[in-house]
Amino acid sequence: MGHDQRFVFESVQDAASIRKYLEAVMEGLDKGRLVVTTGAEEFVLEPAGLLNFTVKARRRGGEGRLSLAITWKCPEDEAPRSGETLSIKA
């Protein structure tokens, strides 16, 4: 069995900035390759085959939440990275 590898990035951004990340994710899905970087480190994902797509939405009080998840079976050779800024590109 492989070990758990994770990349987590969280920040406050405006809608236009988030849109650019989502567009990069769409392009990466089209190409079958997503490269997520923080600083000089990178985390490479290669989505292939059938993908599982999950959408969750919630509203509570004055706060809203939208969660999108895309999952697939992948090789065990990816390495997690961490850092202070996020870049997503195809």
C-alpha positions in Angstrom: 0.0 0.0 0.0 1.1 3.5 -0.7 1.3 6.3 1.8 -1.0 9.3 1.9 0.3 12.4 0.0 -1.4 15.7 0.5 -1.2 19.3 -0.7 -3.2 21.9 1.1 -3.5 25.6 0.2 -5.9 28.0 1.8 -6.2 31.8 1.3 -8.6 34.7 0.9 -9.0 35.8 -2.7 -11.4 37.7 -4.9 -13.7 36.0 -7.4 -11.6 37.0 -10.4 -8.5 35.3 -8.9 -10.4 32.1 -8.1 -11.8 32.1 -11.6 -8.3 32.0 -13.0 -7.5 28.9 -10.8 -10.6 27.2 -12.0 -9.8 27.9 -15.6 -6.3 26.5 -15.1 -7.9 23.3 -13.6 -10.2 23.0 -16.6 -7.3 23.3 -19.0 -5.3 20.8 -17.0 -8.2 18.3 -17.1 -8.4 18.7 -20.9 -4.6 18.0 -21.1 -4.6 15.2 -18.5 -2.0 17.0 -16.3 -2.2 19.5 -13.4 0.8 21.1 -11.8 0.2 22.8 -8.5 3.2 24.8 -7.2 4.1 26.7 -4.1 7.4 28.5 -4.3 10.0 26.3 -6.0 8.1 23.0 -5.1 5.5 21.3 -7.3 2.8 18.6 -7.0 1.9 16.9 -10.3 -1.4 15.2 -10.9 -2.4 13.3 -14.0 -6.2 12.7 -14.1 -7.1 9.9 -16.4 -10.0 7.7 -17.2 -13.3 8.2 -15.6 -13.3 10.9 -12.9 -15.6 11.1 -9.9 -17.0 14.7 -9.5 -18.6 15.8 -6.3 -20.3 19.1 -5.6 -21.5 20.1 -2.1 -23.2 23.4 -1.3 -24.3 24.8 2.1 -25.7 28.0 3.4 -25.8 28.7 7.2 -26.7 32.1 8.6 -24.8 34.7 6.6 -22.1 32.2 5.3 -22.1 30.1 2.1 -19.9 27.2 1.1 -19.3 25.5 -2.2 -17.0 22.4 -2.3 -15.9 20.8 -5.5 -14.0 17.5 -5.6 -12.5 15.6 -8.5 -11.1 12.2 -7.7 -9.5 9.3 -9.7 -7.2 6.4 -9.3 -3.6 7.5 -9.8 0.0 6.2 -9.6 1.8 6.2 -6.2 4.8 8.2 -7.4 3.6 11.8 -6.7 5.3 13.7 -3.8 3.4 16.3 -1.7 4.8 19.8 -1.4 3.9 22.8 0.8 4.5 26.5 0.6 3.0 30.0 0.9 1.6 30.8 -2.5 -0.4 28.7 -5.0 0.0 28.3 -8.7 -2.2 25.9 -10.9 -1.3 25.4 -14.5 -1.8 22.9 -17.3 
